[in-house]
Amino acid sequence: MDTVPPANLEKQIKRHVIGRSHDFYAMCTPGLEEMCAREVARLSDTIAVLSVTPGGVGFSGRLEDLMRANLHLRTAGRVLMRLATFNAANFRQLRKRAAAIAWDRYLPEGCLPLCKVSAHRSRLYHSGAVSDQLTAVIADFWRQRHASYRTDPGQVLYLRLEEDTATVSLDSSGANLYLRGIKRHGARAPLRETLAAGILHLAGYDPDRPLFDPMCGGGTFSLEAALIAKRIAPGLFREFAFMQWPAFRQPRWRHLTVSAREEARSLARPMIHASDTDADACRGLEETVDRFALDDAVRVACRDFFSITPPLDWLGDGRPGLVVLNPPYGRRLVSDRRPPRYYKHIGEKLHDDFRGWRAAVILPEAALIGTLPLGSHATRLSHGGLTIWLQVGIVA
């Protein structure tokens, strides 16, 4: 097969990729699907939410909406672009249908993407063999066009087999979206930024009231709250896989990022107060705050939560704020701090010094819910493959 002339390929890309609507899928942490769906719906008038399923949100829109999603979504982990859905009861059907996809409209020339396969009640149950077949089809596609090809780990295809139906999607995000491109310092068992953003929303975070993050670790809660308070798009400081696609247009992306920067605001004074007993973590957080000009939003101190009471100047107009706590658990937990006793101590501290404040506390097990003065309801969430509970309420 002859190579498609560049001019003809450009026309095909404009017509079939840039010029038409597509189906997309925003993956998110289980428990945050409805929140993610609301975020997606607010992105653009040209977006329509199609489905909310466990672990993600299906929606339709233009290619520009895909870019907006990566730039602005706070709770999504990655955004996929649907390329094709077809029947694949055997390898012959899989190869034939996959070969019909115009790969040069979506992938950089010669790109062999990584193929991630999941199968549920499918006759094609061997994910490794399915991945090999799909890779061979794409390699043959480039070979027929006299293009040299190579594996590109920066581009990832997702093939989902549900019974005899195959859905092929291309990852537009690259690195998971919780990697904002801001935090370069480490911390033990850090909370993902996407989950932190979801928890802040569930807790009813109000940027006009103080936020106290007294076990901040790497500062994920504080940094996410700062981005929200300053109206900074979470994807503004990083790159994405779609930037290597043939359909990517730098002027359009520049317009989106310039518009996002114009929406950001400066704050009169810091209302986010982060602290921890780990001096290295506090130092790393302080350096990040300074590097990204977030010092009008966040103040950092190296202090122990159990020795702190909220200073009067934290109270702003006199209204109480929000306390967010991600206490040490699992391997982060000091041996003399067993969960029931430790969380009871936390509850006593909240009762003594933060009555009337709203609190959001992460619990590693449901049995700990009764140890806090926050009521009896907790939301089940997933964190790094672990089940956790989030308890939110007004401190009594």
Beta strands, then each sheet from edge to edge (+ up, - down):
strand 1: 22-28
strand 2: 48-53
strand 3: 56-61
strand 4: 76-87
strand 5: 111-120
strand 6: 150-162
strand 7: 165-171
strand 8: 211-213
strand 9: 272-275
strand 10: 298-301
strand 11: 322-325
strand 12: 358-363
strand 13: 379-383
strand 14: 386-394
sheet 1: 2+ 3- 1+ 4- 7+ 6- 5-
sheet 2: 10+ 9+ 8+ 11+ 12+ 14- 13+
end
